[in-house]
Amino acid sequence: MHHRHRDDHPFDLRRDVDRRLLEYRELILASLEGLTEEEARSAPIPGAPSLLGVVRHTAYVEGVWFDERITGRPRAESGLPVATANSWKVRRTDDIASVTAECRRISALADSNLTDRGLDDEVGENRHSLLAIYVHVLSELGWNTGQLDILRAAILAARRRDAGPTERA
């Protein structure tokens, strides 16, 4: 996945963290482009989650930190798994379209909770600054984006290997 860096605007911290959040969201969803349902559900590296599972988990991360931690609303009310371990698991009913739609739904919920709040605002029961929450989410999404890069590369390498020499040309 291509990571963009833009230096065409004077630095503004809020604009920067919002832009980085949007870029991670785009990279995460782009990791599913061009894959079959089977490829997205597969675990190409032993012991690693599936690509679809990592994408599901990224929606969970945003939901927990940008909804539950800000509003105090229980994650189940937002349609999120109660246990973190379940956020990585792909359900039988999950497919690329449904997981993508869930990511977009959670992103919209997160955006509505972030609007009109300053980075210094203390939010939630633990009174964390919004900036601290952004830093946490951005670091998790960055880590997950790296995982997605590796998983996608493994899937595409397996596809090329399975295609054989005549289909590669």
N, C-alpha and C positions, 0 to 999 in steps of 0.2 A: 504494500500500500504506500502511496506517496504522501509524505508529510510535508505540508506547506509551511513556510515561514515568511511572514510579510512584515516588512519594516517601512511601509509607505505612510504610516500615520504617527504623529507624536504619541508617546507612550501614555496610556491611560489604563490603570490597573483593572478597573471594572470592565472596560471594553475588551481588554486582553483576556481575562478569565472567561468572559462570555464567549469570545471568539474561539478560544481553545476548547471549551465545552462543546460548541457546535462542531468544530473540526473532529473531535473524538467521536461524537455521535455519527458523523458522516462516514468516518473510517470504519467504525464498528459495523454499520449497516452495509457498507460496500464490501466487507469481507464475505458476505453471503452471495454477492452477485456472480452469476454464471455457474453456480454450483447446482448439482442435482440435490433433491431431497435426501437421497441416500448419502451423498458426500457430506452434506451439512450435518447429518445425524451421526456420522461415523466418528470414531475416536482413532485417528491415524497414528497416534503415538501411544503406546501402552501406558496405562495409568493416567493419561491426560483426559480432560473432558472433551466432548465433541465441540466443534465450532459453534453449533447451534446452542449448546449449553453455555458456552462463554458469553455469547450474545445475550441469552436470557439473563445471565448473571449481571450483565452491565445495566439492564433495566432495573434489576433488584437494587443495585448499588445506588442508582439515582433515586429510586423510590424511598429507600431507607433514609438516605442522608438529606435529600431535598424535599421530602414530604414528612416522614415520621419524625425526624430530628428537628425540623422547623415547626411543624404544626402540632406535634404530639399525637397525631392520629395513628392508631395502631396499623401496622403494615397490612394486616388482613383486610381492613376496610378499604385499602387502596388496591386490593387484589394481588398482593404480594405474598409469597410463602412466609410463614412465621419463622421457620428455621433457615439459616443461611445455607446449610448443606443442600437444602431442596432447591435453592435458586440455580444451581448448576445442572440439575437433572432435567432431561428432556422428557416431556410427557408424550404419551401415545398420540394425543391430539395436536401436538405442536408440529408446525411446518414452517418453512421460511416466511410465508406470508403472515401467519399468525404471530410469530415471534417479532417480526418487523413491526407489525401493527401494535404489539404490546410495548415495544421500545418507544414508538412514537407517542403512544398514550401516556406513558410514564414521563417522557420528556416534556410533553405539554403540561402535565400536572406539576412537574418540577418548575417549569418556566413560570407558571402562574404563582407559585410560592416564592419565586425569586424576584418577581417584578415589584418595584417600589420599595425594595429593601436595600440598604447600604451595606457595603462590605464590613463596616464596623458594628452594624446592628448585632446585638446579642439575641440569639433565638433559641427556642426549645427549652426543655426542662433544665438542661445542663448549662444554659446560657453561653453557648459557644458563639464566637463571632461568625458571621456569614463567611468571611474570608477563610477562617479555619476549616469550615465545611467544604468550601470550594477546593481548597488545597487537598483535602482528603479525597474528595471525589475525583479530581483531576489526576491525582497520583494513581488511584485504583484504575481509572479508565486507561491511563497510559500503560500500566502493567497489563491490563486485559487486551489492549490493542497489540502489544507485543506478542502475547499468547496467540491472538488471532492470526498475526502474520506468520508465526511458526506453523500453526495448524493448517492454515490455508496452503502454505508452501508444501507441506507434507501431502496434503490432498492432491494438489496439482502434480506433484512428482509421481504419486501413485497412478494418477490418471494417465500421465505420459508413459509410464512403465507398462501399464495395462494395455495401452493403445497399440503397442508393438511397433516395429520399424516401418511397416507400410503405411500406417495411419499417421505417423509423425510427419511425413514429407508434405 
